[in-house]
Amino acid sequence: MAIKGSGHGVLPNWDLDSKGFPPMEGGESKPEIQVGDLSLADLLDILRPLLVEKRKGRVTFQGTETGEIYIEGGNIVHAKTPQDEGERAFYSVMEWREGKVFFEPNVSPDKRTISTPSAQLLMYWWKKESDKIREWIPSMNAVFSLCLQRDSESKTVTSDQWNVLALCNGIRTVAEVAKALNWNESRALRTFYQLIRAGALQRGEAPKGPKKKLVGENFFIQIEKQLSKAMGPIAPIILEDKLTETGGTRESFPQDQALSFIESLSEEIPQDQKKRDFVSAVMEFLSRGK
């Protein structure tokens, strides 16, 4: 999921490893660095590289809200806010939409309050968040147009909202608007969702194409299995994100998009060998006609 201006923040020019983070445990610990801004990206997008790279350290927040999340070996092991700790604190923090996000490597928590596997923890949050948005935006192929404003009340829009309004013409899909703005899916969906709830956009009808042959029922089971080997607990979230971007579902995914979908998923795997192993395993599965 390529992200311009909405992902990992700008890192300072000192002793970073090949992935752009301070050295892992065993190297010299570095002071905290900014890794994101919640006004530009969801926290999941910011946490993703830290989890995939199995970092250890403390994620902190500076803004109207304060809190901490601790990660170890690609797992979320502790979270706290002034009001809560554990999973309640984690889910509260995931809802925040403002503030700077910082990461301090090699910091251990004074206790561990989260024992739920991170894949399960993240998937529960993702599904809850996704369900809210999908009520209004069922896929990235949805089309929207401007609504007539029937009241005289003044409305304030952000620059992101203005850009979406400028491109929504009842013909462009959400995916096409996101591509034109060079946005990731999360940023596009969040902005569309805000405008729909504000009564500025209404949904139109997307053009229908001919019925296509679909992938087999085991396709996504195998994809998720192999992606989890390569990326760990974040894999199910990445898979669902990519699926939403295509506008398809597990029950109705076209065969002619399978190869491009596999390639898109492989681009999310940071290690070259794991990327090759993933593609090889999935292609072998497809060659057997399953």
BALOBA-1460 file (C-alpha; in Angstrom, 3 decimals):
// residues 290
<rec num="1" residu="m" x="0.000" y="0.000" z="0.000"/>
<rec num="2" residu="a" x="2.130" y="2.877" z="-1.259"/>
<rec num="3" residu="i" x="1.806" y="6.031" z="0.844"/>
<rec num="4" residu="k" x="2.909" y="9.529" z="-0.031"/>
<rec num="5" residu="g" x="2.853" y="12.011" z="2.824"/>
<rec num="6" residu="s" x="0.677" y="9.772" z="4.961"/>
<rec num="7" residu="g" x="2.754" y="6.979" z="6.326"/>
<rec num="8" residu="h" x="5.951" y="6.764" z="8.252"/>
<rec num="9" residu="g" x="6.962" y="10.386" z="8.696"/>
<rec num="10" residu="v" x="10.289" y="12.039" z="7.947"/>
<rec num="11" residu="l" x="13.242" y="10.441" z="9.665"/>
<rec num="12" residu="p" x="16.330" y="12.363" z="10.714"/>
<rec num="13" residu="n" x="19.666" y="11.937" z="8.989"/>
<rec num="14" residu="w" x="21.515" y="9.697" z="11.416"/>
<rec num="15" residu="d" x="22.566" y="6.062" z="11.689"/>
<rec num="16" residu="l" x="19.484" y="4.355" z="10.297"/>
<rec num="17" residu="d" x="19.361" y="0.790" z="9.043"/>
<rec num="18" residu="s" x="18.373" y="-0.162" z="5.486"/>
<rec num="19" residu="k" x="14.650" y="0.080" z="6.298"/>
<rec num="20" residu="g" x="14.893" y="3.606" z="7.703"/>
<rec num="21" residu="f" x="14.680" y="2.774" z="11.408"/>
<rec num="22" residu="p" x="17.157" y="2.973" z="14.279"/>
<rec num="23" residu="p" x="19.271" y="-0.156" z="14.838"/>
<rec num="24" residu="m" x="17.490" y="-3.158" z="16.309"/>
<rec num="25" residu="e" x="18.232" y="-4.473" z="19.758"/>
<rec num="26" residu="g" x="21.916" y="-5.196" z="20.069"/>
<rec num="27" residu="g" x="22.839" y="-1.890" z="18.416"/>
<rec num="28" residu="e" x="23.099" y="1.411" z="20.239"/>
<rec num="29" residu="s" x="19.706" y="2.705" z="21.345"/>
<rec num="30" residu="k" x="18.687" y="6.008" z="19.737"/>
<rec num="31" residu="p" x="16.374" y="8.767" z="21.007"/>
<rec num="32" residu="e" x="12.770" y="8.776" z="19.851"/>
<rec num="33" residu="i" x="12.007" y="9.788" z="16.283"/>
<rec num="34" residu="q" x="8.795" y="10.937" z="14.642"/>
<rec num="35" residu="v" x="7.302" y="8.138" z="12.555"/>
<rec num="36" residu="g" x="3.941" y="9.611" z="11.614"/>
<rec num="37" residu="d" x="1.135" y="12.134" z="11.925"/>
<rec num="38" residu="l" x="-2.393" y="10.943" z="12.739"/>
<rec num="39" residu="s" x="-3.934" y="13.765" z="10.716"/>
<rec num="40" residu="l" x="-2.374" y="12.207" z="7.609"/>
<rec num="41" residu="a" x="-2.497" y="8.473" z="8.325"/>
<rec num="42" residu="d" x="-4.309" y="5.927" z="10.436"/>
<rec num="43" residu="l" x="-2.249" y="4.527" z="13.285"/>
<rec num="44" residu="l" x="-2.354" y="1.081" z="11.669"/>
<rec num="45" residu="d" x="-0.392" y="2.400" z="8.673"/>
<rec num="46" residu="i" x="2.172" y="3.925" z="11.031"/>
<rec num="47" residu="l" x="2.552" y="0.806" z="13.168"/>
<rec num="48" residu="r" x="2.771" y="-1.556" z="10.206"/>
<rec num="49" residu="p" x="6.516" y="-1.246" z="9.395"/>
<rec num="50" residu="l" x="7.402" y="-1.519" z="13.075"/>
<rec num="51" residu="l" x="5.448" y="-4.762" z="13.375"/>
<rec num="52" residu="v" x="6.618" y="-6.255" z="10.074"/>
<rec num="53" residu="e" x="10.259" y="-5.510" z="10.919"/>
<rec num="54" residu="k" x="9.734" y="-7.011" z="14.401"/>
<rec num="55" residu="r" x="10.958" y="-3.883" z="16.176"/>
<rec num="56" residu="k" x="11.139" y="-3.474" z="19.927"/>
<rec num="57" residu="g" x="10.322" y="-0.175" z="21.602"/>
<rec num="58" residu="r" x="7.761" y="2.376" z="22.721"/>
<rec num="59" residu="v" x="5.333" y="4.301" z="20.504"/>
<rec num="60" residu="t" x="4.222" y="7.599" z="22.040"/>
<rec num="61" residu="f" x="1.814" y="10.365" z="21.030"/>
<rec num="62" residu="q" x="1.960" y="14.138" z="21.291"/>
<rec num="63" residu="g" x="-1.228" y="16.135" z="20.801"/>
<rec num="64" residu="t" x="-4.565" y="16.572" z="22.522"/>
<rec num="65" residu="e" x="-4.311" y="12.942" z="23.695"/>
<rec num="66" residu="t" x="-1.395" y="11.112" z="25.299"/>
<rec num="67" residu="g" x="-0.666" y="7.419" z="25.422"/>
<rec num="68" residu="e" x="1.891" y="4.682" z="24.850"/>
<rec num="69" residu="i" x="2.053" y="1.404" z="22.956"/>
<rec num="70" residu="y" x="4.885" y="-1.095" z="23.457"/>
<rec num="71" residu="i" x="5.925" y="-3.614" z="20.823"/>
<rec num="72" residu="e" x="8.309" y="-6.560" z="21.011"/>
<rec num="73" residu="g" x="9.239" y="-8.862" z="18.153"/>
<rec num="74" residu="g" x="6.317" y="-7.795" z="15.997"/>
<rec num="75" residu="n" x="3.774" y="-8.098" z="18.828"/>
<rec num="76" residu="i" x="1.842" y="-5.478" z="20.791"/>
<rec num="77" residu="v" x="2.419" y="-6.307" z="24.451"/>
<rec num="78" residu="h" x="1.247" y="-3.246" z="26.392"/>
<rec num="79" residu="a" x="-0.747" y="-0.051" z="25.927"/>
<rec num="80" residu="k" x="-1.789" y="2.689" z="28.294"/>
<rec num="81" residu="t" x="-3.564" y="6.044" z="28.373"/>
<rec num="82" residu="p" x="-4.352" y="8.259" z="31.367"/>
<rec num="83" residu="q" x="-7.733" y="6.473" z="31.606"/>
<rec num="84" residu="d" x="-7.020" y="2.831" z="30.695"/>
<rec num="85" residu="e" x="-4.414" y="0.197" z="30.019"/>
<rec num="86" residu="g" x="-4.267" y="-3.041" z="28.066"/>
<rec num="87" residu="e" x="-6.652" y="-3.739" z="25.182"/>
<rec num="88" residu="r" x="-9.081" y="-0.958" z="26.172"/>
<rec num="89" residu="a" x="-6.238" y="1.563" z="25.942"/>
<rec num="90" residu="f" x="-5.055" y="0.103" z="22.639"/>
<rec num="91" residu="y" x="-8.482" y="0.381" z="21.002"/>
<rec num="92" residu="s" x="-8.873" y="3.929" z="22.333"/>
<rec num="93" residu="v" x="-5.552" y="4.988" z="20.844"/>
<rec num="94" residu="m" x="-6.454" y="3.409" z="17.476"/>
<rec num="95" residu="e" x="-9.413" y="5.803" z="17.238"/>
<rec num="96" residu="w" x="-7.290" y="8.960" z="17.528"/>
<rec num="97" residu="r" x="-7.153" y="11.185" z="14.440"/>
<rec num="98" residu="e" x="-4.806" y="13.960" z="15.585"/>
<rec num="99" residu="g" x="-1.304" y="14.113" z="17.022"/>
<rec num="100" residu="k" x="2.310" y="13.286" z="16.217"/>
<rec num="101" residu="v" x="3.536" y="9.716" z="16.629"/>
<rec num="102" residu="f" x="7.035" y="8.909" z="17.891"/>
<rec num="103" residu="f" x="9.034" y="5.692" z="18.272"/>
<rec num="104" residu="e" x="11.767" y="5.098" z="20.843"/>
<rec num="105" residu="p" x="13.649" y="1.861" z="20.107"/>
<rec num="106" residu="n" x="14.743" y="-0.773" z="22.625"/>
<rec num="107" residu="v" x="12.424" y="0.376" z="25.429"/>
<rec num="108" residu="s" x="10.698" y="-2.361" z="27.455"/>
<rec num="109" residu="p" x="7.366" y="-1.949" z="29.288"/>
<rec num="110" residu="d" x="7.226" y="-2.162" z="33.073"/>
<rec num="111" residu="k" x="4.450" y="-4.752" z="32.610"/>
<rec num="112" residu="r" x="2.636" y="-6.633" z="29.852"/>
<rec num="113" residu="t" x="-1.125" y="-6.114" z="29.763"/>
<rec num="114" residu="i" x="-1.930" y="-7.504" z="26.298"/>
<rec num="115" residu="s" x="-1.797" y="-11.261" z="25.745"/>
<rec num="116" residu="t" x="-4.154" y="-11.459" z="22.749"/>
<rec num="117" residu="p" x="-2.194" y="-12.352" z="19.574"/>
<rec num="118" residu="s" x="-1.508" y="-9.189" z="17.589"/>
<rec num="119" residu="a" x="-3.107" y="-10.608" z="14.438"/>
<rec num="120" residu="q" x="-6.363" y="-11.106" z="16.340"/>
<rec num="121" residu="l" x="-6.085" y="-7.736" z="18.076"/>
<rec num="122" residu="l" x="-5.530" y="-5.824" z="14.843"/>
<rec num="123" residu="m" x="-8.119" y="-7.753" z="12.855"/>
<rec num="124" residu="y" x="-10.812" y="-7.057" z="15.446"/>
<rec num="125" residu="w" x="-10.096" y="-3.310" z="15.250"/>
<rec num="126" residu="w" x="-9.809" y="-3.348" z="11.455"/>
<rec num="127" residu="k" x="-13.144" y="-5.126" z="10.973"/>
<rec num="128" residu="k" x="-14.909" y="-2.768" z="13.358"/>
<rec num="129" residu="e" x="-13.489" y="0.281" z="11.577"/>
<rec num="130" residu="s" x="-14.031" y="-1.202" z="8.126"/>
<rec num="131" residu="d" x="-17.659" y="-2.066" z="8.844"/>
<rec num="132" residu="k" x="-18.432" y="1.550" z="9.721"/>
<rec num="133" residu="i" x="-16.929" y="2.825" z="6.471"/>
<rec num="134" residu="r" x="-18.323" y="0.031" z="4.274"/>
<rec num="135" residu="e" x="-21.840" y="1.008" z="5.274"/>
<rec num="136" residu="w" x="-21.273" y="4.143" z="3.232"/>
<rec num="137" residu="i" x="-18.497" y="3.085" z="0.808"/>
<rec num="138" residu="p" x="-18.910" y="-0.590" z="-0.134"/>
<rec num="139" residu="s" x="-15.824" y="-0.652" z="-2.379"/>
<rec num="140" residu="m" x="-13.129" y="1.496" z="-3.976"/>
<rec num="141" residu="n" x="-15.150" y="1.256" z="-7.198"/>
<rec num="142" residu="a" x="-18.016" y="3.243" z="-5.698"/>
<rec num="143" residu="v" x="-18.886" y="6.541" z="-7.389"/>
<rec num="144" residu="f" x="-19.959" y="9.762" z="-5.668"/>
<rec num="145" residu="s" x="-21.171" y="13.195" z="-6.706"/>
<rec num="146" residu="l" x="-21.822" y="16.482" z="-4.928"/>
<rec num="147" residu="c" x="-25.028" y="16.964" z="-2.970"/>
<rec num="148" residu="l" x="-27.188" y="20.055" z="-3.182"/>
<rec num="149" residu="q" x="-26.919" y="22.036" z="0.036"/>
<rec num="150" residu="r" x="-30.450" y="22.923" z="1.095"/>
<rec num="151" residu="d" x="-29.511" y="25.032" z="4.089"/>
<rec num="152" residu="s" x="-27.672" y="28.334" z="4.325"/>
<rec num="153" residu="e" x="-25.315" y="27.181" z="7.051"/>
<rec num="154" residu="s" x="-21.617" y="27.829" z="6.359"/>
<rec num="155" residu="k" x="-19.379" y="24.778" z="6.224"/>
<rec num="156" residu="t" x="-15.635" y="24.469" z="6.697"/>
<rec num="157" residu="v" x="-13.643" y="21.874" z="4.755"/>
<rec num="158" residu="t" x="-10.047" y="20.706" z="5.035"/>
<rec num="159" residu="s" x="-7.656" y="20.768" z="2.086"/>
<rec num="160" residu="d" x="-8.054" y="16.991" z="1.705"/>
<rec num="161" residu="q" x="-11.832" y="17.328" z="1.607"/>
<rec num="162" residu="w" x="-11.581" y="20.162" z="-0.913"/>
<rec num="163" residu="n" x="-9.445" y="18.030" z="-3.230"/>
<rec num="164" residu="v" x="-11.949" y="15.160" z="-3.118"/>
<rec num="165" residu="l" x="-14.869" y="17.501" z="-3.808"/>
<rec num="166" residu="a" x="-13.000" y="18.945" z="-6.792"/>
<rec num="167" residu="l" x="-12.606" y="15.481" z="-8.349"/>
<rec num="168" residu="c" x="-15.989" y="13.911" z="-7.564"/>
<rec num="169" residu="n" x="-18.036" y="14.233" z="-10.743"/>
<rec num="170" residu="g" x="-20.364" y="11.235" z="-10.580"/>
<rec num="171" residu="i" x="-18.070" y="9.301" z="-12.929"/>
<rec num="172" residu="r" x="-14.743" y="8.860" z="-11.146"/>
<rec num="173" residu="t" x="-14.543" y="6.010" z="-8.660"/>
<rec num="174" residu="v" x="-13.052" y="6.357" z="-5.193"/>
<rec num="175" residu="a" x="-10.014" y="4.428" z="-6.460"/>
<rec num="176" residu="e" x="-9.547" y="6.841" z="-9.368"/>
<rec num="177" residu="v" x="-9.782" y="9.864" z="-7.078"/>
<rec num="178" residu="a" x="-7.213" y="8.312" z="-4.722"/>
<rec num="179" residu="k" x="-4.867" y="7.612" z="-7.646"/>
<rec num="180" residu="a" x="-5.205" y="11.168" z="-8.985"/>
<rec num="181" residu="l" x="-4.271" y="12.552" z="-5.555"/>
<rec num="182" residu="n" x="-1.523" y="9.945" z="-4.985"/>
<rec num="183" residu="w" x="-3.224" y="8.861" z="-1.751"/>
<rec num="184" residu="n" x="-3.337" y="5.493" z="-0.054"/>
<rec num="185" residu="e" x="-6.687" y="3.750" z="0.366"/>
<rec num="186" residu="s" x="-7.002" y="4.607" z="4.059"/>
<rec num="187" residu="r" x="-6.642" y="8.339" z="3.527"/>
<rec num="188" residu="a" x="-9.121" y="8.307" z="0.624"/>
<rec num="189" residu="l" x="-11.766" y="6.274" z="2.463"/>
<rec num="190" residu="r" x="-11.480" y="8.402" z="5.586"/>
<rec num="191" residu="t" x="-11.918" y="11.656" z="3.618"/>
<rec num="192" residu="f" x="-14.855" y="10.329" z="1.586"/>
<rec num="193" residu="y" x="-16.437" y="9.048" z="4.799"/>
<rec num="194" residu="q" x="-16.145" y="12.488" z="6.419"/>
<rec num="195" residu="l" x="-17.771" y="14.204" z="3.423"/>
<rec num="196" residu="i" x="-20.603" y="11.680" z="3.180"/>
<rec num="197" residu="r" x="-21.411" y="12.059" z="6.873"/>
<rec num="198" residu="a" x="-21.345" y="15.850" z="6.450"/>
<rec num="199" residu="g" x="-23.904" y="15.629" z="3.649"/>
<rec num="200" residu="a" x="-21.530" y="16.922" z="0.969"/>
<rec num="201" residu="l" x="-21.418" y="13.762" z="-1.175"/>
<rec num="202" residu="q" x="-24.026" y="11.307" z="-2.380"/>
<rec num="203" residu="r" x="-23.483" y="7.907" z="-3.902"/>
<rec num="204" residu="g" x="-24.057" y="7.320" z="-7.624"/>
<rec num="205" residu="e" x="-24.234" y="4.150" z="-9.692"/>
<rec num="206" residu="a" x="-20.996" y="2.558" z="-10.899"/>
<rec num="207" residu="p" x="-21.072" y="1.124" z="-14.447"/>
<rec num="208" residu="k" x="-21.608" y="-2.643" z="-14.559"/>
<rec num="209" residu="g" x="-19.403" y="-4.897" z="-16.648"/>
<rec num="210" residu="p" x="-19.844" y="-8.466" z="-17.912"/>
<rec num="211" residu="k" x="-19.871" y="-11.294" z="-15.382"/>
<rec num="212" residu="k" x="-16.384" y="-12.740" z="-14.815"/>
<rec num="213" residu="k" x="-15.050" y="-16.137" z="-13.742"/>
<rec num="214" residu="l" x="-14.105" y="-16.174" z="-10.045"/>
<rec num="215" residu="v" x="-11.160" y="-17.650" z="-8.129"/>
<rec num="216" residu="g" x="-11.620" y="-20.902" z="-6.226"/>
<rec num="217" residu="e" x="-12.690" y="-21.068" z="-2.592"/>
<rec num="218" residu="n" x="-9.167" y="-21.995" z="-1.411"/>
<rec num="219" residu="f" x="-7.446" y="-19.054" z="-3.124"/>
<rec num="220" residu="f" x="-7.595" y="-16.637" z="-0.184"/>
<rec num="221" residu="i" x="-6.906" y="-19.354" z="2.386"/>
<rec num="222" residu="q" x="-3.614" y="-20.118" z="0.648"/>
<rec num="223" residu="i" x="-2.773" y="-16.450" z="0.076"/>
<rec num="224" residu="e" x="-3.251" y="-15.607" z="3.765"/>
<rec num="225" residu="k" x="-1.254" y="-18.665" z="4.864"/>
<rec num="226" residu="q" x="1.755" y="-17.743" z="2.710"/>
<rec num="227" residu="l" x="1.547" y="-14.022" z="3.488"/>
<rec num="228" residu="s" x="1.514" y="-14.763" z="7.230"/>
<rec num="229" residu="k" x="4.728" y="-16.758" z="6.821"/>
<rec num="230" residu="a" x="6.337" y="-13.713" z="5.228"/>
<rec num="231" residu="m" x="4.889" y="-10.888" z="7.334"/>
<rec num="232" residu="g" x="3.555" y="-12.281" z="10.610"/>
<rec num="233" residu="p" x="0.442" y="-10.966" z="12.412"/>
<rec num="234" residu="i" x="-0.017" y="-7.931" z="10.169"/>
<rec num="235" residu="a" x="-0.647" y="-10.170" z="7.121"/>
<rec num="236" residu="p" x="-4.468" y="-10.526" z="7.451"/>
<rec num="237" residu="i" x="-4.845" y="-6.742" z="7.646"/>
<rec num="238" residu="i" x="-2.698" y="-6.178" z="4.555"/>
<rec num="239" residu="l" x="-4.659" y="-8.825" z="2.677"/>
<rec num="240" residu="e" x="-8.001" y="-7.224" z="3.536"/>
<rec num="241" residu="d" x="-6.684" y="-3.742" z="2.713"/>
<rec num="242" residu="k" x="-5.523" y="-4.868" z="-0.723"/>
<rec num="243" residu="l" x="-8.788" y="-6.684" z="-1.339"/>
<rec num="244" residu="t" x="-10.774" y="-3.557" z="-0.521"/>
<rec num="245" residu="e" x="-8.617" y="-1.548" z="-2.929"/>
<rec num="246" residu="t" x="-9.665" y="-3.827" z="-5.789"/>
<rec num="247" residu="g" x="-13.338" y="-3.434" z="-4.968"/>
<rec num="248" residu="g" x="-13.751" y="-7.211" z="-4.747"/>
<rec num="249" residu="t" x="-14.608" y="-9.643" z="-1.974"/>
<rec num="250" residu="r" x="-13.385" y="-13.106" z="-1.045"/>
<rec num="251" residu="e" x="-16.656" y="-14.537" z="-2.360"/>
<rec num="252" residu="s" x="-16.534" y="-12.740" z="-5.727"/>
<rec num="253" residu="f" x="-12.953" y="-12.107" z="-6.807"/>
<rec num="254" residu="p" x="-12.277" y="-12.292" z="-10.587"/>
<rec num="255" residu="q" x="-9.699" y="-14.788" z="-11.840"/>
<rec num="256" residu="d" x="-8.258" y="-12.245" z="-14.273"/>
<rec num="257" residu="q" x="-7.163" y="-10.067" z="-11.321"/>
<rec num="258" residu="a" x="-5.430" y="-12.869" z="-9.399"/>
<rec num="259" residu="l" x="-1.903" y="-12.316" z="-10.740"/>
<rec num="260" residu="s" x="-1.937" y="-8.544" z="-10.285"/>
<rec num="261" residu="f" x="-3.350" y="-9.051" z="-6.781"/>
<rec num="262" residu="i" x="-0.512" y="-11.430" z="-5.886"/>
<rec num="263" residu="e" x="2.050" y="-8.973" z="-7.254"/>
<rec num="264" residu="s" x="0.480" y="-6.126" z="-5.268"/>
<rec num="265" residu="l" x="0.666" y="-8.174" z="-2.059"/>
<rec num="266" residu="s" x="4.280" y="-9.166" z="-2.704"/>
<rec num="267" residu="e" x="5.266" y="-5.483" z="-2.897"/>
<rec num="268" residu="e" x="4.299" y="-5.154" z="0.773"/>
<rec num="269" residu="i" x="6.909" y="-7.759" z="1.835"/>
<rec num="270" residu="p" x="10.132" y="-5.899" z="2.735"/>
<rec num="271" residu="q" x="12.574" y="-8.837" z="2.583"/>
<rec num="272" residu="d" x="13.480" y="-9.918" z="-0.966"/>
<rec num="273" residu="q" x="13.881" y="-13.619" z="-0.148"/>
<rec num="274" residu="k" x="10.542" y="-13.774" z="1.667"/>
<rec num="275" residu="k" x="8.962" y="-11.950" z="-1.257"/>
<rec num="276" residu="r" x="10.296" y="-14.545" z="-3.694"/>
<rec num="277" residu="d" x="9.198" y="-17.408" z="-1.441"/>
<rec num="278" residu="f" x="5.688" y="-15.962" z="-1.206"/>
<rec num="279" residu="v" x="5.284" y="-15.557" z="-4.965"/>
<rec num="280" residu="s" x="6.752" y="-19.006" z="-5.647"/>
<rec num="281" residu="a" x="4.446" y="-20.757" z="-3.169"/>
<rec num="282" residu="v" x="1.321" y="-18.994" z="-4.428"/>
<rec num="283" residu="m" x="2.164" y="-19.549" z="-8.089"/>
<rec num="284" residu="e" x="2.752" y="-23.252" z="-7.404"/>
<rec num="285" residu="f" x="-0.680" y="-23.378" z="-5.768"/>
<rec num="286" residu="l" x="-2.291" y="-21.688" z="-8.800"/>
<rec num="287" residu="s" x="-0.507" y="-24.010" z="-11.225"/>
<rec num="288" residu="r" x="-2.296" y="-26.950" z="-9.593"/>
<rec num="289" residu="g" x="-5.580" y="-25.340" z="-10.531"/>
<rec num="290" residu="k" x="-6.908" y="-25.130" z="-6.977"/>
